[in-house]
Amino acid sequence: MIDATAVIDAGAEIAADVSIGPYTVIGANVAIETGTRIGPHVVITGHTRIGRDNTVHPFASIGDDPQDKKYGGEPTRLEIGDRNTIREFVTINRGTAQDEGVTRLGDDNWIMAYVHIAHDCQVGNQTIFANNASLAGHVTIGDYVILGGFTLVHQFCSLGPHSLTAYGAGISLDVPPYVTVGGSPASPHGLNMEGLRRRGFPAETRKALKQAYKTLYRENRSLQDAITELRGRVEACPELGVLVSFLENQTRGIVR
């Protein structure tokens, strides 16, 4: 299961059924759980844990030092969950001491070629990052987010669950849940209706979310006024609670 040309430090913890391709390099503080497949020419280093049944394709760089000039060699971490697909030339860096010290990638994510996930990013579950999407440091990505190819996300931004970005979007403000954005700088372009349909959101819920979008973006309300109005609708549509909570806790401002 491990190619003879792979270089694996004796301190690495690797489950017995993990496969490792030719010329891959794995460092001392790496742990890889059962069912994971590591392709050729991959480098995995740092305090990095990779869960079950992941697939890492050739030339990925996983767990290297953060690209932050303040980084001083602290033993920060990268944690990757289960059943992720990480394609060619992806780079995922560890965290920094200026944050929690850990970068996280959840479960069931599809990370396409040349994607960059920087230090201290927190990525949820069931996301799709198309080719060349890049996250700067400290970015938070909710569950079921889809990033179009060449999407760029500014540091400290948050993208709420089920949001969607178009090809080449430039994001410097927070993106609320369920919302589609495009352009650079990014602006809102309606709801991710097709994604909501595919994930089984019933018609009445989609209708309520569409009305919420109008309240937030089409009625010339202040953000606080929109939040107050939407808060009163949560009991009738619990999915609105995700949107209201996001709006109440954002700190950068939202795309509008």
FENVEN-V212993 format. One record per backbone hydrogen bond with DSSP energy under -0.5 kcal/mol. CO is the residue of the C=O (numbers start at 0). NH is the residue of the N-H. E is the energy in kcal/mol with one decimal. If there is no record, write none. Layout:
# FENVEN-V212993
co=CO nh=NH e=E
co=CO nh=NH e=E
This chain:
# FENVEN-V212993
co=0 nh=2 e=-0.5
co=0 nh=19 e=-2.8
co=2 nh=5 e=-1.5
co=5 nh=7 e=-0.6
co=6 nh=25 e=-2.8
co=8 nh=11 e=-1.7
co=11 nh=13 e=-0.7
co=12 nh=31 e=-2.9
co=14 nh=17 e=-1.6
co=18 nh=37 e=-3.2
co=19 nh=2 e=-2.6
co=20 nh=23 e=-1.3
co=21 nh=40 e=-2.3
co=23 nh=6 e=-3.1
co=24 nh=43 e=-2.7
co=25 nh=8 e=-2.5
co=26 nh=29 e=-1.1
co=28 nh=47 e=-0.8
co=29 nh=12 e=-2.8
co=30 nh=49 e=-3.0
co=31 nh=14 e=-2.3
co=32 nh=35 e=-1.2
co=33 nh=52 e=-1.8
co=35 nh=18 e=-1.7
co=36 nh=38 e=-0.5
co=36 nh=55 e=-2.8
co=37 nh=20 e=-2.0
co=38 nh=20 e=-0.5
co=38 nh=41 e=-0.7
co=39 nh=58 e=-1.1
co=41 nh=24 e=-2.7
co=42 nh=61 e=-3.0
co=43 nh=26 e=-2.5
co=45 nh=47 e=-1.7
co=46 nh=77 e=-2.1
co=47 nh=30 e=-2.6
co=48 nh=79 e=-2.9
co=49 nh=32 e=-2.4
co=50 nh=32 e=-0.6
co=51 nh=82 e=-2.8
co=53 nh=36 e=-2.9
co=54 nh=56 e=-0.5
co=54 nh=85 e=-3.0
co=55 nh=38 e=-2.8
co=56 nh=59 e=-1.1
co=57 nh=88 e=-1.3
co=59 nh=42 e=-2.3
co=59 nh=61 e=-0.5
co=60 nh=62 e=-0.5
co=60 nh=91 e=-2.3
co=61 nh=44 e=-2.4
co=63 nh=93 e=-2.2
co=65 nh=67 e=-1.7
co=67 nh=70 e=-1.9
co=73 nh=75 e=-2.3
co=75 nh=46 e=-0.8
co=76 nh=94 e=-1.5
co=76 nh=102 e=-2.0
co=77 nh=48 e=-2.5
co=78 nh=104 e=-2.5
co=79 nh=50 e=-1.4
co=80 nh=50 e=-1.1
co=81 nh=107 e=-2.6
co=83 nh=54 e=-2.6
co=83 nh=85 e=-0.5
co=84 nh=86 e=-0.6
co=84 nh=110 e=-3.1
co=85 nh=56 e=-3.1
co=86 nh=89 e=-1.3
co=87 nh=113 e=-2.2
co=89 nh=60 e=-2.9
co=90 nh=116 e=-2.8
co=91 nh=62 e=-2.9
co=91 nh=63 e=-0.7
co=95 nh=98 e=-1.4
co=95 nh=100 e=-0.9
co=100 nh=76 e=-2.8
co=102 nh=78 e=-2.8
co=103 nh=122 e=-2.5
co=104 nh=80 e=-2.3
co=105 nh=80 e=-1.1
co=106 nh=125 e=-2.2
co=108 nh=84 e=-2.7
co=108 nh=110 e=-0.6
co=109 nh=111 e=-0.7
co=109 nh=128 e=-2.5
co=110 nh=86 e=-2.8
co=111 nh=114 e=-1.2
co=112 nh=131 e=-2.0
co=114 nh=90 e=-2.3
co=115 nh=117 e=-0.6
co=115 nh=134 e=-2.8
co=116 nh=92 e=-2.2
co=117 nh=120 e=-1.4
co=118 nh=137 e=-2.2
co=120 nh=103 e=-2.6
co=120 nh=122 e=-0.5
co=121 nh=140 e=-3.0
co=122 nh=105 e=-1.3
co=123 nh=105 e=-1.1
co=124 nh=143 e=-2.5
co=126 nh=109 e=-2.6
co=127 nh=129 e=-0.6
co=127 nh=146 e=-2.9
co=128 nh=111 e=-2.5
co=129 nh=132 e=-1.8
co=130 nh=149 e=-1.8
co=132 nh=115 e=-1.8
co=133 nh=152 e=-2.1
co=134 nh=117 e=-1.1
co=135 nh=138 e=-0.8
co=136 nh=155 e=-1.7
co=138 nh=121 e=-2.6
co=139 nh=158 e=-2.5
co=140 nh=123 e=-2.0
co=141 nh=144 e=-1.1
co=142 nh=161 e=-2.1
co=144 nh=127 e=-2.1
co=145 nh=147 e=-0.6
co=145 nh=164 e=-2.2
co=146 nh=129 e=-2.6
co=147 nh=150 e=-1.6
co=148 nh=167 e=-2.9
co=150 nh=133 e=-2.7
co=151 nh=153 e=-0.5
co=151 nh=170 e=-3.1
co=152 nh=135 e=-2.1
co=153 nh=156 e=-1.5
co=156 nh=139 e=-2.3
co=157 nh=174 e=-2.5
co=158 nh=141 e=-2.6
co=159 nh=162 e=-1.5
co=160 nh=177 e=-1.9
co=162 nh=145 e=-2.0
co=163 nh=180 e=-2.5
co=164 nh=147 e=-0.6
co=165 nh=168 e=-1.7
co=168 nh=151 e=-2.8
co=168 nh=170 e=-0.6
co=169 nh=171 e=-0.6
co=169 nh=184 e=-0.5
co=169 nh=185 e=-2.5
co=170 nh=153 e=-3.1
co=173 nh=175 e=-0.6
co=173 nh=254 e=-2.4
co=174 nh=159 e=-3.1
co=175 nh=178 e=-1.4
co=177 nh=191 e=-3.1
co=178 nh=163 e=-2.1
co=179 nh=188 e=-3.3
co=180 nh=165 e=-2.3
co=181 nh=186 e=-2.3
co=182 nh=169 e=-2.3
co=186 nh=181 e=-2.0
co=189 nh=179 e=-3.1
co=189 nh=188 e=-0.6
co=190 nh=192 e=-1.9
co=191 nh=195 e=-2.1
co=192 nh=196 e=-2.5
co=193 nh=197 e=-2.4
co=194 nh=198 e=-1.5
co=195 nh=200 e=-2.5
co=196 nh=199 e=-1.7
co=201 nh=205 e=-2.3
co=202 nh=206 e=-2.3
co=203 nh=207 e=-1.9
co=204 nh=208 e=-2.5
co=205 nh=209 e=-2.3
co=206 nh=210 e=-2.1
co=207 nh=211 e=-2.0
co=208 nh=212 e=-2.2
co=209 nh=213 e=-1.8
co=210 nh=214 e=-2.1
co=211 nh=215 e=-2.3
co=212 nh=216 e=-2.7
co=213 nh=217 e=-2.5
co=213 nh=218 e=-0.9
co=221 nh=225 e=-2.4
co=222 nh=226 e=-2.4
co=223 nh=227 e=-2.2
co=224 nh=228 e=-2.2
co=225 nh=229 e=-2.8
co=226 nh=230 e=-2.5
co=227 nh=231 e=-1.0
co=229 nh=232 e=-1.9
co=230 nh=233 e=-1.0
co=232 nh=236 e=-1.5
co=236 nh=239 e=-2.2
co=237 nh=240 e=-1.9
co=237 nh=241 e=-0.5
co=238 nh=241 e=-0.8
co=238 nh=242 e=-0.9
co=239 nh=243 e=-2.9
co=240 nh=244 e=-2.5
co=241 nh=245 e=-1.9
co=242 nh=246 e=-2.5
co=243 nh=247 e=-2.4
co=244 nh=248 e=-1.4
co=245 nh=249 e=-1.1
co=252 nh=173 e=-2.6
